[in-house]
């Protein structure tokens, strides 16, 4: 499932949002007598009045700080990392030895390409079970630390992982009032082991998409035959660590532009 178009750059959205905020402040600072075409200048007191010229001011608490505006426009990247038993194999891993080592290395490289103001989160299923290891936020050190602690073992509960990631991004979307971008990135080498009759995986994907989340799936040493290919915004394959790194970087590259029709804030 691809977005229809990407015509409006994200930088333009940022500029329009900030401009809107400035115009709102400007309008609030204008007095009732200000009309279009009236030359700018200080207001004068009526003849004979002892009152000094004044300018209407907006209460400081009503002006939103630029930092808060920037936070509402932040991009969000939530990782789902497959640390199942098959990721301990050496095929497609090249010099890194195992697929999980390659996935960790590529994810570290990807993180360097993400702007400092973006939020990142991490969900892993491995020997320690399946759980959120790092909540969405700006703690890059925690993200890297959790990546490096991954030990490949166990099954591939993709449905529950996508459901958790979608829920985390949905909550963040509410915090940002619908502004920003919301990406769920899945790196896996196998099919879901928790997909039950009735389409548990497909339902998790639909729910995430309905909440405004874009799912990007990378099939590592897997080929193009994967259930997530159908419901993903983008599906890519990678057969070595470098291809995996480039597939991850492509997520940020293709989302630098944004479709105005999907931007709820305008």
Number of C-alpha atoms within 10 A of each C-alpha: 13 10 11 9 12 16 11 15 14 20 13 12 20 18 11 13 19 16 12 12 16 14 12 12 16 12 11 15 15 14 12 8 8 12 10 6 6 8 8 8 6 9 12 11 12 10 7 6 8 8 10 9 10 10 10 10 12 14 9 8 7 9 12 12 11 11 8 11 16 17 16 21 22 21 21 24 27 28 25 24 26 31 31 25 17 20 26 17 14 16 14 19 22 14 11 16 14 19 28 28 24 24 26 22 19 21 21 17 16 19 17 11 12 17 11 11 14 18 21 22 24 23 22 26 26 22 15 14 14 21 15 20 17 22 18 22 17 16 13 17 9 15 22 17 12 17 24 13 11 21 19 22 18 18 21 26 21 27 22 18 26 26 18 19 29 28 17 19 25 20 13 20 21 11 12 18 13 17 24 23 23 24 24 27 23 25 23 27 24 21 18 20 12 16 19 10 7 8 12 16 24 17 16 23 22 15 15 24 19 12 15 19 26 25 28 23 25 26 24 27 20 17 14 15 12 17 14 23 18 13 21 23 18 20 20 20 20 22 17 20 24 17 15 26 20 14 24 25 19 15 19 17 12 11 16 14 17 21 15 16 12 13 15 11 11 10
